[in-house]
Amino acid sequence: MNKFKFLFINILLCLSVTLSAKDYKASLFGVKSDGIVMNTGSIQYAIDYISENGGGTLVFYVGRYVTGSIYLKSNVSIKLMEGAVLVGSPSVYDYKGDKNNKSLIIADDQENISISGKGVIQGRGASLLSLVDKQIKKGYFPSQESPALISMSGCSNINIEGIIMLDGSGTVQKYDQCKGLTIKNITVKSKAVPESCGLVLSNGDEVKVEDSFFDTSDTEIKLKGNSQISIINCVNAKGKKLHGE
C-alpha cells in the first residue's frame, strides 16, 4: 500500500502546479492538517524528496499538523504560513535524537536550511512531561530529557525567521557548533513548565539574533563559547533588552 501511495504522490508532484518551481505544498505528500493524524512519516518523506531533488520549500497552510521528530535536510526550507501550527506529539516515544538531545525538528551537519513564516511550532510541553511522569509511575523509564522544539548541530547557513514557538518542555531551541546562523523576528513563549530556556547558543560562529521576543520561565538566551555573535533589539516580557547570559 505504501509503495502505491508514494508512487501516486510522485505522479502528483510531476503533474501538479506548485507555488513555484521550488515550493511544495505539504498536502501533496499526504500530510494532514486535522490535528489528529500523526504526520511524522509523511513530513519526513516530503523533506527527503525535496532534498534529493535539488532542494526547495515545504509549505504548510492553515491547520494543525501533529508530528514526532523530523530531520531537516540540506537545501530544504520549512515555511509555516499564518494559521499553520506544527504540533509536537505528546508522547516522549515519538521523539528522536541523541539520548540527551531529543527534539521535534532536528538537523545535524546540514547546510542551507530554513524555518520561517508567520505560523507556530507548539510543543505541548506540560502534557508531554505529565505523560512521562505517568510512564515512570507505571514502572517504565523513558528518557527524561525534555525534547526541544528545534535542535541543530554542526550546521551552516541557517535562517530562522518570523515563527512563533510555544510551550516547550524544556529548552525551546538549541544550536551547537553552527556557522552562519540568523534568527530574526521570532516570538518564544514557554512558561507552562519550569526551567524552560528560550534559546541556547553553543560554540557558534557568525550568529545573529535580531528583533525577537522571549517570554520564558528560565533564562531567555544562554551563550557558551560563541564567536562573532550579535544580539540586537531582543526583549523579554518585561521589556528588558537581552544580551545573553
MOWO-V634572 format. One record per backbone hydrogen bond with DSSP energy under -1.0 kcal/mol. CO is the residue of the C=O (numbers start at 0). NH is the residue of the N-H. If there is no record, write none. Layout:
co-><CO,CO>
nh-><NH,NH>
//
This chain:
co-><0,1,2,3,4,5,6,7,8,9,10,11,19,21,23,24,25,25,26,32,38,39,40,41,42,43,44,45,46,47,49,55,56,57,58,59,62,63,64,65,66,69,72,74,75,76,77,78,79,79,80,82,83,84,85,86,90,91,93,95,97,101,103,104,105,106,109,110,112,113,114,115,118,119,120,121,123,124,125,126,127,128,129,130,131,132,133,134,135,147,148,149,150,151,152,154,155,156,157,158,159,162,163,164,165,166,171,171,172,173,174,175,177,178,179,180,181,182,183,185,186,187,188,189,195,196,198,199,200,201,203,204,205,206,207,208,209,211,212,214,218,219,220,221,223,226,227,229,231,233,234,235,239>
nh-><4,5,6,7,8,9,10,11,12,13,14,15,22,56,58,27,28,30,29,63,42,43,44,45,46,47,48,49,50,51,54,76,23,78,25,80,84,34,86,38,88,105,75,55,113,57,115,59,117,118,83,62,119,64,121,66,93,94,68,102,100,147,69,150,71,152,155,74,158,77,160,79,163,85,165,87,127,128,129,130,131,132,133,134,135,136,137,139,138,103,104,173,106,175,108,178,111,112,181,114,183,186,120,188,122,124,148,149,199,151,201,153,204,156,157,207,159,209,161,212,164,214,166,216,217,171,221,174,223,176,226,179,180,229,182,231,184,234,187,189,197,198,244,200,202,205,206,208,210,241,213,238,235>
//
